[in-house]
Amino acid sequence: GSMLITLLKHADRVKIACLAQLVNVIAPIMTQTGGPAWRQTIFYPYMHASVYGRGTVLHSFIDVPKYDTKDYTDVPFLDSVVVYQEEKEELTIFAINKSLDSPLVISCDLRSFEGYRVVEHILLENEDVKAVNSIQHPNRVAPHSRGDAAVRDHILDGTLPKLSWNVIRLRK
C-alpha cells in the first residue's frame, strides 16, 4: 500500500510500474493445481488503487505524529495520497496508519470540495499482524466497509485503526 501511495504521489514522473510478484511465490492471487484460487492480502491495495486511483493526484499537506527507527528519524505514522476524478466528481483518500499500537484520528479540510460526502470508508486490517489468507482461510484478511469517516461542516473526520489500509471515497 505504501508503495502504491508513493507511485501515485509521483504520477507526474512515473509512467509505468510493474508487479513482479505476478511470477513468483508472493503473487496477489494464489492457486492450487486443480483446486481453488484465493486473494492474498496484497491483492486488495492493488485492486483499490486500480479502481479508485484514477484521476488527478492532489498535493496535500499533512501534520501527523512521527517516530524514529534505527536508520531514520521523523517518520510519519501516516502515508496518504488524494486522487480527484473531476468528471465523476469523486475524491479518494488512500491512507495507511503505520502505528503498531494506536488508531490515528484524521481531520481533513474539504472547503474546496463543497457538497462532497463520504460514500464509503474501506478498511483492510486484522488484529493479528501475521495473519494471512490461505486455501483453508481465504478471507482471514479481507477489506470491509465499516470505517467511520464522515463529513461535517466541510471537515472530514475519521479513525484509521492501527496498521490499517484505508480507502475513503467521497462524492458530490
C-alpha positions as CSV (number, residue, x, y, z in Angstrom):
1,G,0.0,0.0,0.0
2,S,2.8,2.5,0.9
3,M,4.5,1.7,-2.4
4,L,1.3,2.4,-4.3
5,I,0.8,5.7,-2.5
6,T,4.4,6.6,-3.4
7,L,3.8,5.8,-7.0
8,L,0.6,7.9,-7.0
9,K,2.4,10.8,-5.4
10,H,5.0,10.7,-8.2
11,A,2.5,10.0,-11.0
12,D,3.8,13.1,-12.9
13,R,7.1,11.3,-13.3
14,V,6.3,7.5,-13.1
15,K,4.6,6.5,-16.3
16,I,4.6,2.7,-15.7
17,A,5.2,0.3,-12.9
18,C,5.4,-3.5,-12.9
19,L,4.1,-6.1,-10.4
20,A,7.0,-8.6,-10.2
21,Q,5.0,-10.7,-7.7
22,L,2.9,-12.0,-10.5
23,V,5.5,-14.5,-11.4
24,N,6.9,-15.6,-8.0
25,V,5.7,-17.1,-4.7
26,I,4.1,-13.9,-3.3
27,A,1.5,-13.3,-6.0
28,P,-1.6,-11.3,-5.1
29,I,-3.7,-14.3,-6.2
30,M,-2.7,-17.8,-5.2
31,T,-3.9,-21.0,-6.7
32,Q,-3.6,-24.7,-6.0
33,T,-3.2,-27.0,-9.0
34,G,-6.6,-28.5,-9.8
35,G,-8.0,-26.5,-6.8
36,P,-9.3,-23.1,-5.8
37,A,-7.8,-19.7,-6.0
38,W,-7.7,-17.1,-3.2
39,R,-6.6,-13.5,-2.8
40,Q,-3.5,-12.6,-0.7
41,T,-3.6,-9.5,1.5
42,I,-1.5,-7.6,-1.0
43,F,-4.2,-8.0,-3.7
44,Y,-6.6,-5.5,-2.1
45,P,-4.4,-2.3,-2.2
46,Y,-3.6,-3.1,-5.8
47,M,-7.3,-3.5,-6.6
48,H,-8.3,-0.4,-4.8
49,A,-5.6,1.7,-6.4
50,S,-6.5,0.3,-9.8
51,V,-10.2,1.1,-9.4
52,Y,-10.2,4.3,-7.4
53,G,-6.7,5.7,-8.1
54,R,-7.6,7.3,-11.4
55,G,-7.7,11.0,-12.0
56,T,-5.5,13.9,-10.7
57,V,-3.3,13.4,-7.7
58,L,-3.7,16.4,-5.4
59,H,-0.9,17.8,-3.3
60,S,-2.0,17.6,0.3
61,F,-0.4,18.8,3.5
62,I,-0.4,16.6,6.5
63,D,0.6,17.1,10.1
64,V,0.9,13.9,12.0
65,P,2.9,12.4,14.8
66,K,6.2,10.9,13.9
67,Y,8.5,8.1,15.1
68,D,12.2,7.2,14.8
69,T,13.7,4.0,13.6
70,K,17.2,2.6,13.7
71,D,18.0,4.3,10.4
72,Y,15.6,7.2,10.1
73,T,14.1,10.0,12.2
74,D,10.8,11.8,11.9
75,V,9.0,9.1,10.0
76,P,5.3,10.0,9.8
77,F,2.8,7.4,11.1
78,L,0.6,8.3,8.2
79,D,1.1,7.6,4.5
80,S,-1.6,9.1,2.3
81,V,-2.5,10.5,-1.1
82,V,-5.6,12.1,-2.5
83,V,-6.9,11.4,-6.0
84,Y,-9.6,13.6,-7.7
85,Q,-11.8,12.4,-10.6
86,E,-13.3,15.6,-11.8
87,E,-15.6,14.1,-14.5
88,K,-17.1,11.8,-11.9
89,E,-17.0,14.4,-9.1
90,E,-15.2,11.8,-6.8
91,L,-12.4,12.2,-4.3
92,T,-10.5,9.2,-3.0
93,I,-8.1,9.3,0.0
94,F,-5.7,6.4,0.3
95,A,-4.3,6.3,3.8
96,I,-2.1,3.9,5.9
97,N,-1.8,4.1,9.7
98,K,1.7,2.6,10.4
99,S,1.3,2.7,14.2
100,L,1.8,-0.7,15.9
101,D,-0.2,0.4,18.9
102,S,-2.8,3.2,18.3
103,P,-5.5,4.3,16.0
104,L,-4.9,7.6,14.2
105,V,-7.6,10.2,14.1
106,I,-7.6,12.2,10.9
107,S,-9.2,15.5,10.1
108,C,-9.2,16.9,6.5
109,D,-10.3,20.4,5.4
110,L,-12.7,19.9,2.4
111,R,-13.7,23.6,1.8
112,S,-12.5,23.3,-1.8
113,F,-15.0,20.3,-2.3
114,E,-18.3,21.8,-1.3
115,G,-21.1,19.3,-1.2
116,Y,-18.9,16.2,-1.1
117,R,-19.9,13.4,1.3
118,V,-18.4,10.0,2.3
119,V,-19.8,7.2,0.2
120,E,-17.5,4.5,1.6
121,H,-14.7,4.0,4.1
122,I,-13.0,0.8,3.2
123,L,-10.6,-0.8,5.8
124,L,-8.1,-3.6,5.5
125,E,-7.0,-4.6,9.0
126,N,-6.5,-7.6,11.2
127,E,-5.7,-7.8,14.9
128,D,-3.1,-10.4,14.2
129,V,-0.3,-8.7,12.2
130,K,0.9,-12.1,10.9
131,A,-2.5,-13.2,9.7
132,V,-2.5,-14.4,6.0
133,N,-5.1,-15.8,3.7
134,S,-4.7,-19.4,2.7
135,I,-6.6,-22.2,1.0
136,Q,-8.1,-23.1,4.4
137,H,-8.9,-19.5,5.3
138,P,-9.2,-17.5,2.1
139,N,-10.9,-14.5,3.7
140,R,-9.0,-14.2,7.0
141,V,-7.8,-10.8,6.0
142,A,-10.3,-9.0,3.7
143,P,-11.5,-5.4,3.4
144,H,-14.7,-4.2,5.0
145,S,-16.7,-1.0,4.8
146,R,-17.2,-0.3,8.5
147,G,-14.9,2.7,8.7
148,D,-16.2,5.8,10.5
149,A,-15.1,8.6,8.2
150,A,-17.8,11.4,7.8
151,V,-18.0,15.0,6.6
152,R,-19.4,17.6,9.0
153,D,-19.2,21.4,8.2
154,H,-16.6,20.9,5.4
155,I,-14.3,18.8,7.6
156,L,-13.7,15.1,7.1
157,D,-13.1,13.3,10.3
158,G,-12.3,9.6,10.7
159,T,-10.3,7.0,12.6
160,L,-7.7,4.8,11.0
161,P,-7.1,1.7,13.1
162,K,-3.6,0.7,13.9
163,L,-1.7,-1.0,11.0
164,S,-4.5,-0.4,8.5
165,W,-5.0,0.3,4.8
166,N,-7.9,2.8,4.3
167,V,-9.8,4.0,1.2
168,I,-12.1,6.9,1.9
169,R,-14.3,7.6,-1.1
170,L,-16.2,10.9,-1.4
171,R,-18.7,12.0,-4.0
172,K,-20.6,15.2,-4.7
